[in-house]
Amino acid sequence: MAKLYLVRRNLEVFSGPMTLVEMKDAYKRMQFGLQDEVAGHCGPWVTFEQLDRIKKQYPEVARIVHEDMIAGWNISSDSEGKLINEDTKRLAIKSTNGIRLALVFLVIAVLAFVAALYMANSARNTVKVKDQLESALRPQDLQYFLDRSDISGFDRYVQKHAGELTSQVNQRQAPDETWLPYLRLYAFSHDGQFSGLDPKYLRGNAAASTPVDCSLRMWRRRWRSSSADWNDMLTGRRLVRAHWARLLAWDPYWIKRREHKGWIGEQNYYIACLGMADKALTDVGNDLAKSMPLEERDRLGYSRLKARLGWLQAAMGSATAALPSEEAKGLAGDNGSVGLWTCFEAARDFDALSRCRRSMTGGSNLGAASPLLAYNEERYGWNMLRLVSATRGNLPADLVGQLLQQGEKMNPEDHFTRFDYRPEARLFVSLARAGMPTEKAIEKAQSEFPTVKLSH
């Protein structure tokens, strides 16, 4: 037989008797609450809130009704202490979540710090690698190719490292003389320029009387824009104040006597510049050939220009070089000043030098009407000194007299080419006035100008 129970509400209203099933159904319909009381089989009244007592008196009610009721309200069926522990667990879970979140942020911060250190180290390593790369570029490597006459290997090496070379040179406050000879050699073996380098760097300070830019491109421009003036310069009508005209007046022996640092072998800026000028003139001549016959180009002076440039390069290559007959004819045939200078420079003795002087005028002087008289006299005097300095011992009296007479016409600086002849002028004075043997005079002048080679 099923047990029956009574439920008392507000100490006044009774429900029942009812079975456990009926009690559960009444609870679901909310016919009583925790403040109400239950009693069964003449047992005591116990409120549903008193969990310990209801478990002791009516365990079946606590198990079936009260636990279901508490579960519906999300309250544990244990004691009030157990309810507090459950809240503590929830707080603990929340606290754990906070700690986990803090740990996540900490890990992120650590990772960010490590990443920053990595990036900084990477930047430093990049600089170190760059420095190592630059330091790995050695002039000895380029010299290796030159020692074996491997010009193609030399070019490939420079082309491969051109960016690093220019960067290494440009980053220094003072010019890097280590690489300069090789960069010059490469530049003037091609078109006279090196991408990323200032033309002033390639020229240097020792050749201040020359054009800053001696590239093939610039010389083509000079020759194209000056063709109308070629003949005036070549025939001696006037001294044209332009780089191309001054180049024609360069004294090859003055250049040979100077010291040229920062160049490989016998190369120097004058030779390099002449090479670019000659190559560019050939290109311009080929362009002219497309629009005019050879005779018309020669009337402009093209062939005589080519002959002069060829002679200057030959004279700087060998002090005893003779002027080829065809070139001599082309230069001297019009009695022009440029032809006269070439004849002076090609003379090997005093007789040949005197013949040049007479052949250009047909008499004993250069012609008082020539606007270039004084300048040509200076050119004659410097070539006289060139021949005298090759002699030994005391000079004959007549030659000393000629030197004294010629010395009155000389200036220590060439006002046209801007070449500085002070060392030569000092030697001139020592030979003509002091009556010293040639060796002593050269030694005295050499001591004052140690970088100029005055002896042969």
C-alpha positions in Angstrom: 0.0 0.0 0.0 1.4 3.4 -1.1 2.4 5.9 1.6 0.3 9.1 1.9 1.4 12.6 2.9 -0.2 15.9 3.8 1.1 19.3 2.8 0.3 22.3 4.9 0.4 25.7 3.3 0.8 28.9 5.5 -0.1 26.8 8.5 -3.8 26.9 7.5 -4.4 25.2 4.1 -3.9 21.4 3.8 -3.5 19.4 0.6 -3.8 15.6 0.6 -3.5 13.0 1.6 -1.4 12.4 -1.6 1.1 9.8 -2.8 4.7 10.7 -3.7 3.7 10.8 -7.4 0.8 13.1 -6.7 3.1 15.3 -4.5 5.6 15.5 -7.4 2.8 16.5 -9.8 1.5 19.1 -7.4 5.0 20.6 -7.1 5.3 20.9 -10.8 2.0 22.8 -10.9 3.4 25.0 -8.1 0.7 24.2 -5.6 3.2 24.6 -2.8 6.7 26.0 -2.2 9.8 25.6 0.0 8.1 27.5 2.9 5.3 24.9 3.1 5.4 21.8 5.3 5.0 18.1 4.8 3.9 15.3 7.1 3.2 11.6 6.7 2.2 8.6 8.8 1.7 10.7 12.0 5.2 12.1 11.6 6.3 15.6 12.4 5.7 18.6 10.2 8.9 19.6 8.4 9.3 22.5 5.9 10.7 21.7 2.6 13.5 24.2 3.3 14.9 22.1 6.2 17.0 19.8 4.1 18.7 17.9 6.9 15.4 17.2 8.8 13.4 16.3 5.7 16.1 13.8 4.7 16.0 12.3 8.2 12.1 12.1 8.5 11.0 11.6 5.0 14.0 10.6 2.8 11.7 9.5 0.0 10.2 12.9 -0.2 13.6 14.5 -0.1 14.8 12.2 -2.9 11.8 12.4 -5.2 10.3 15.8 -4.5 12.8 18.1 -2.9 15.8 17.1 -5.2 13.6 17.6 -8.3 12.5 21.0 -6.9 16.0 22.1 -6.2 17.2 20.9 -9.6 14.6 23.0 -11.2 15.9 26.0 -9.3 19.6 25.1 -10.1 20.3 24.5 -6.4 22.3 21.6 -5.2 20.6 18.9 -3.2 23.4 19.0 -0.6 23.5 21.3 2.4 23.8 25.1 2.3 27.6 24.7 2.6 27.6 22.7 -0.6 25.7 25.5 -2.3 28.4 27.9 -1.2 31.1 25.6 -2.4 29.4 25.5 -5.8 29.5 29.3 -6.0 33.2 29.1 -5.0 33.9 26.7 -7.8 32.2 29.1 -10.3 34.3 32.0 -8.9 37.4 29.8 -9.2 36.5 29.0 -12.8 36.1 32.7 -13.5 39.4 33.4 -11.7 41.1 30.7 -13.7 39.8 32.2 -16.9 41.3 35.5 -15.9 44.6 34.0 -15.1 44.6 32.1 -18.4 43.8 35.4 -20.2 46.6 37.1 -18.4 48.9 34.3 -19.4 47.9 34.6 -23.0 48.7 38.4 -23.0 52.0 37.6 -21.2 52.9 35.1 -23.9 52.0 37.6 -26.6 54.1 40.3 -25.0 57.0 37.9 -24.7 56.6 36.9 -28.4 56.5 40.5 -29.4 59.7 41.2 -27.4 61.4 38.2 -29.0 60.3 39.3 -32.4 61.7 42.9 -31.8 65.0 41.4 -30.7 65.0 39.2 -33.8 64.3 42.1 -36.1 67.0 44.2 -34.5 69.5 41.4 -34.7 68.5 40.8 -38.3 69.1 44.4 -39.1 72.5 44.3 -37.4 73.3 41.0 -39.2 72.3 42.6 -42.5 74.7 45.4 -41.9 77.4 42.9 -40.9 76.7 40.8 -44.0 76.9 44.0 -46.2 80.1 45.0 -44.6 81.5 41.5 -45.1 80.3 41.6 -48.7 82.1 44.9 -49.2 85.2 43.7 -47.4 85.1 40.6 -49.6 85.6 42.8 -52.6 89.4 43.0 -52.9 91.4 45.0 -55.4 93.7 42.0 -55.5 91.0 40.1 -57.3 90.9 42.6 -60.1 94.7 42.7 -60.2 94.6 38.9 -60.6 92.8 39.3 -63.9 95.2 42.1 -65.1 98.3 40.0 -64.2 97.0 37.3 -66.5 95.8 39.7 -69.2 92.2 38.4 -68.7 90.4 41.6 -69.7 87.1 39.8 -70.1 87.3 38.4 -66.6 88.2 41.8 -65.3 85.1 43.3 -67.0 82.8 40.6 -65.7 84.1 41.0 -62.1 83.5 44.8 -62.2 80.0 44.4 -63.9 79.0 41.8 -61.3 80.0 44.0 -58.3 79.3 47.5 -59.8 76.6 48.3 -57.3 78.7 47.4 -54.3 81.7 49.2 -55.6 79.9 52.5 -56.2 78.2 52.2 -52.8 81.5 51.5 -51.1 83.2 54.5 -52.8 80.3 57.0 -52.4 79.7 56.2 -48.7 83.2 57.4 -47.8 83.7 61.1 -47.0 87.1 61.0 -48.8 87.6 59.4 -52.2 88.6 55.7 -52.0 92.0 55.5 -53.7 92.0 51.8 -53.4 89.5 51.1 -56.1 90.1 54.2 -58.2 92.7 52.8 -60.6 90.5 49.9 -61.5 87.4 51.9 -61.8 89.2 54.3 -64.1 90.6 51.5 -66.2 87.1 49.9 -66.6 85.4 53.3 -67.4 87.9 54.4 -70.0 88.1 51.0 -71.6 84.4 51.4 -72.4 82.6 54.7 -72.6 84.5 56.9 -70.2 81.9 56.8 -67.4 81.0 54.6 -64.5 77.3 54.5 -63.5 76.8 56.0 -60.0 80.2 57.8 -59.9 80.8 61.5 -60.3 83.0 62.3 -63.3 85.1 64.5 -61.0 86.0 61.3 -59.1 87.3 59.6 -62.2 89.3 62.7 -63.2 90.8 63.6 -59.8 92.5 66.8 -58.9 95.8 66.3 -60.7 94.4 67.1 -64.2 92.7 70.4 -63.4 93.4 71.8 -66.9 91.3 69.1 -68.5 87.5 68.7 -69.0 85.7 67.2 -66.0 83.7 64.9 -68.2 85.7 63.1 -70.8 83.1 60.4 -71.5 82.4 59.2 -75.0 78.9 60.8 -74.9 80.3 64.2 -74.0 83.0 64.1 -76.7 80.4 63.3 -79.3 78.4 66.3 -78.3 81.6 68.5 -78.4 82.6 67.4 -81.8 79.1 67.6 -83.3 78.5 71.1 -82.0 82.0 72.5 -83.1 82.5 71.3 -86.7 82.0 74.8 -88.1 85.1 76.0 -86.0 87.4 73.1 -86.8 89.1 74.8 -89.8 89.7 78.1 -88.0 91.6 76.3 -85.2 93.6 74.0 -87.5 94.7 76.7 -89.9 95.6 79.2 -87.2 93.0 81.8 -87.8 92.2 81.9 -84.1 92.5 80.0 -80.9 89.1 78.7 -80.2 88.3 78.8 -76.5 86.8 75.4 -76.1 87.8 72.0 -74.6 88.2 70.3 -78.0 90.5 73.1 -79.3 92.6 73.1 -76.1 93.0 69.3 -76.4 94.6 69.8 -79.8 97.2 72.1 -78.2 98.1 69.7 -75.4 101.9 69.2 -75.1 102.5 65.4 -75.0 106.0 65.9 -73.3 104.6 68.1 -70.6 102.1 65.4 -69.8 104.8 62.7 -69.8 106.9 64.6 -67.4 104.1 64.8 -64.8 103.4 62.2 -62.1 100.1 60.4 -62.5 99.0 58.6 -59.4 95.9 56.5 -59.2 96.2 55.0 -62.6 97.4 51.6 -63.8 100.6 51.3 -65.8 101.3 54.2 -68.1 97.7 55.3 -68.3 96.6 58.8 -67.1 93.7 61.1 -67.5 95.1 62.9 -70.5 95.6 59.6 -72.4 92.2 58.4 -71.3 90.6 61.6 -72.4 92.4 61.6 -75.8 91.2 58.0 -76.3 87.6 59.0 -75.8 87.9 62.1 -78.0 89.4 60.1 -80.8 86.8 57.4 -80.6 84.0 60.0 -80.5 85.4 61.9 -83.5 85.4 58.6 -85.5 81.7 58.2 -84.7 80.9 61.8 -85.7 83.0 61.3 -88.9 80.9 58.2 -89.7 77.7 60.2 -89.2 79.1 63.0 -91.5 79.9 60.4 -94.1 76.2 59.7 -94.5 75.5 63.3 -95.5 78.6 64.5 -97.3 81.5 63.2 -99.3 85.1 62.7 -98.0 86.3 65.9 -99.7 83.8 68.0 -97.9 84.6 66.4 -94.5 88.3 67.2 -95.1 87.4 70.8 -95.9 85.9 70.9 -92.4 89.2 69.5 -91.1 88.2 66.0 -90.1 91.3 64.2 -91.4 93.7 66.8 -89.8 91.8 66.4 -86.4 92.2 62.7 -86.6 95.9 63.0 -87.4 96.6 65.4 -84.5 94.8 63.1 -82.0 96.7 60.1 -83.4 100.0 61.9 -83.0 99.3 63.0 -79.4 98.6 59.5 -78.4 101.6 58.1 -80.1 103.9 60.8 -78.6 102.7 60.1 -75.1 103.3 56.4 -75.7 106.9 56.9 -76.8 109.1 60.0 -76.5 111.0 59.0 -79.7 108.0 58.3 -81.9 108.3 59.7 -85.4 105.4 61.4 -87.1 104.2 59.2 -90.0 104.7 60.9 -93.3 101.1 60.9 -94.4 100.0 62.5 -91.1 102.8 65.0 -91.3 101.7 66.0 -94.8 98.1 66.3 -93.7 99.0 68.5 -90.7 101.7 70.6 -92.2 100.3 71.2 -95.6 98.2 74.2 -94.7 100.9 76.0 -92.6 98.5 75.9 -89.7 99.4 76.2 -86.1 98.3 72.7 -85.1 100.5 71.3 -87.9 103.4 73.5 -86.6 103.0 72.2 -83.0 103.0 68.6 -84.3 106.2 69.3 -86.3 107.9 70.8 -83.3 107.0 67.8 -81.1 108.1 65.3 -83.7 111.5 66.9 -84.1 114.4 64.7 -82.8 117.2 67.3 -83.0 117.8 71.0 -83.3 118.1 70.9 -87.1 114.7 69.2 -87.5 113.2 71.7 -85.0 114.6 74.7 -87.0 113.3 73.2 -90.3 109.8 73.0 -88.8 110.1 76.7 -87.9 111.3 77.7 -91.4 109.0 75.4 -93.4 105.8 77.0 -91.9 106.8 80.5 -92.8 109.1 80.3 -95.8 111.6 82.6 -93.9 113.5 83.2 -90.7 110.5 84.1 -88.6 106.9 82.9 -88.0 105.3 85.9 -89.6 104.6 89.1 -87.7 101.0 89.2 -88.9 100.1 85.8 -87.3 97.8 86.2 -84.3 99.4 83.1 -82.8 103.0 84.4 -83.1 103.7 84.7 -79.4 102.0 81.4 -78.6 103.9 79.5 -81.3 107.2 81.0 -80.1 106.5 79.5 -76.7 105.8 76.1 -78.2 109.0 76.3 -80.1 110.9 77.2 -76.9 109.5 74.3 -74.8 110.5 71.9 -77.5 114.0 73.4 -77.6 114.2 72.8 -73.9 113.1 69.2 -74.5 116.0 68.6 -76.8 118.5 70.5 -74.6 117.6 68.5 -71.5 118.6 65.3 -73.3 122.2 66.5 -73.7 125.1 66.1 -71.3 127.7 68.5 -70.0 128.0 72.2 -70.8 126.1 73.7 -73.7 127.8 75.3 -76.6 127.9 79.1 -76.4 125.7 79.6 -79.5 123.0 77.4 -78.0 123.2 79.2 -74.7 122.7 82.4 -76.6 119.6 81.0 -78.4 118.2 79.9 -75.0 118.7 83.4 -73.6 117.0 85.0 -76.6 114.2 82.5 -76.5 113.7 82.8 -72.7 112.6 86.4 -73.1 109.6 85.1 -75.1 108.5 82.5 -72.6 105.8 82.5 -69.9 105.7 80.0 -67.0 102.1 79.3 -67.7 100.4 78.4 -70.9 97.5 80.8 -71.1 95.6 78.6 -73.6 96.0 75.0 -72.3 96.5 76.2 -68.7 99.5 73.9 -68.3 101.9 75.0 -65.6 105.4 75.3 -67.0 107.2 76.6 -63.9 109.5 73.6 -63.5 110.5 73.9 -67.1 110.9 77.6 -66.8 113.3 77.1 -63.8 115.4 74.7 -65.8 115.4 77.1 -68.7 116.9 79.8 -66.5 119.5 77.5 -65.0 120.7 76.4 -68.4 120.7 79.8 -70.1 121.9 82.1 -67.3 123.9 80.1 -64.7 125.9 78.2 -67.3 125.5 75.0 -65.4 126.1 71.6 -67.0 122.8 70.0 -68.1 122.9 67.4 -65.3 123.4 70.0 -62.6 120.8 72.3 -63.9 118.3 69.4 -64.0 119.2 68.3 -60.5 118.7 71.8 -59.2 115.3 72.2 -60.8 114.3 68.7 -59.9 114.9 69.3 -56.2 112.5 72.2 -56.3 109.8 70.2 -58.2 110.3 66.5 -57.1 107.1 65.3 -58.7 108.1 66.5 -62.2 110.5 64.3 -64.2 112.7 66.8 -66.0 115.4 64.4 -67.2 115.1 61.9 -70.0 
